Amino acid sequence: MNESTAGFGGALTDPPSDMRWAEPVDPSRRPVGEGQTPRQVPRPARSPLLRPPSGVPTVQRQRPEAEPASHHVTQPHHVTQPHHVTQPHHVTQPHHLTPPHHAAQHPHVAQHASTAPQRRVPTMSDATAVIPYASSRTARRTHHLRGWMVAIPLDLGSMMLPLLWMDDHWRGTIFTAVLTVSILITGGLYGSRRHLSFLDELPAVLGRVLAAAAIVAVIFSLRHETVSYLGEFMRTVAVAGGFLLVSRVVSRWLVNLARRRRWVEHGAVIVGGGPVAAELARLLRRYPQYGLRVAGFIDDEVDQPRGEDLLPWFGTIEDLETMIAATQSKVIIVADASAAGEAKLAELVRRPIAMGCDLLVVPRLHTFSTQSGMPDHIGAIPVMRIRRPALAGPKWFLKRGVDVVLALITLILVSPVLALCAIAVRLEGGKGVLFRQERVGRYGKLFNVIKFRSMRPANETESRTQWSVADDHRIGPVGRFLRRTSLDELPQLWNVLRGDMTIVGPRPERPFFSEMFTAEHPLYANRNRVPAGLTGLAQVSGLRGDTPISDRARFDNYYVENWSLWLDTKVLLRTFGEVLRGGGR
């Protein structure tokens, strides 16, 4: 199926037999005034959103004969809908198309009707009821499929094809295949893209294949000193790389074929009501190879008139979650949303139901080159994929595993230091070496954090509500040393083992101050999407003690939004530097 026959803009072949259609949508959103002719059926070039594929019959209503002009029109029932024209049970009469019932109350209206030919009031029977394209049963069964589910098995299998005729290097061949696919995954070459082109991704694929081959060659040369043996293996790797390129071509062709036939497609909610949103909808309707079905539009500019290209219209940005659930959409496209709705949108896309959707954003200056790497686009309109934090799944389980291993090893290694700290605190302040305090953890869950006591508070109220004790005279030399070197935080490794905390994350706050900061800074509570940390990005950036809460919240939320294992590694390395130079409180 080519582009001219795959979209809604040209002559189309008959649709699949399993195609279903949504409930009818009123094609006229604006009332028809006196003296205007009703809009007829939107032709394909004018209304891409309400245009069904050819071969699907539309509901054409017969135009009733116009009634002869009457010179004594005084009753409103002479201009109402004829009773013999019945409406289908699924087509509702819009209230704005009913005739004006106040005509008889104005004498000049009757006089005008007697001197001019009577114009029949337009009704729903004057237009063709167009049923918009929804989805097919095949697409509903396959909406969980993704392109990587096809590409990864094909790539692995293609790189192992040399094993069919040679078995001398089977271990090295399998290792090369797994390493190459892993590098492609980390490079984002299996991510979802709207515009699929093998030539666009060829440079990136070749670079990563060569990197994997270099790593394998170094490892192989360390194990085998024979040059001929190494050369033979590298020829096998080159053949496997060639098969990989063929596999990429095949997988891209299969995905494009499934999209063009609409075997696999995903609903898309378009945020915006301007020309960019309308053009995106037209492109997605006309070119199914992008794999998206327009579910509808939302925006906060409710007073702006909506044209036919922005149908169906579902309401404001606050209706995003409801619309995603009702239409089973998997993609959110932010086209030209109003400035007033951007703040709401930023909060809504972080909610669980929206986190399951891909978030695409059209840059403000989309006519300029605004992307690096492998840019994506829909009909030459650039779209940027917004990366949301992976706060669950395999990566997060890996983070938890690293936390447990590091906390356990660190507790064993620093146990002598812990013993010395405990003895010093006991000698300086007496009984009560450890200090427990209630803090706010992930999703607002409360837990007791454990620290070495550096001073003894007057009472429990002071412990909960006093912000800073940096210059308190009750802090002795031992307590001041512990706080400056952050050694008083070491017992929190036990909180990490228990699962209350993580090694790297936003520092936990007391409930009293957490509620206060949340009321003053609306984005402060977003930092609680992850467990509290032993150290954090804000702390290693110099935001400790009496520093602006807004700055700390911004750094914490930046960490959450951009979390990765490498970011955790960087924070840990910087933490060691802070401890060595005594940059604590």
Secondary structure, DSSP 8 states (H G I E B T S, - for coil): --HHHHSSSS------TTEEE-----S--S---TT--------TTT-TTS---TTS--B-----------S---SGGGGS--TTS---TT----GGGS--TTGGG-HHHHHHHHHS-------GGGS-B---EEEEHHHHHSTT--THHHHHHHHHHHHTGGGGT--TTHHHHHHHHHHHHHHHHHTTTTS--SS--HHHHHHHHHHHHHHHHHHHHHHHHHH---HHHHHHHHHHHHHHHHHHHHHHHHHHHHHHHHHHTTSS-EEEEEEE-SHHHHHHHHHHHH-GGG-EEEEEEE-S-TTS---GGG-SB---GGGHHHHHHHHTEEEEEEEE--HHHHHHHHHHTTSHHHHTSEEEE--TTTTS----SS-EEETTEEEEE------SSHHHHHHHHHHHHHHHHHHHHTHHHHHHHHHHHHHHH-S--EEEEEEE-GGG-EEEEEEE-SS--SSHHHHHH----TT-TT--HHHHHHHHHTGGGTTHHHHHHHTSEEEES---B-HHHHHHHHHH-TTGGGGGGS-EEEE-HHHHTT--SSS-HHHHHHHHHHHHHT--HHHHHHHHHHHHHHHHTT---
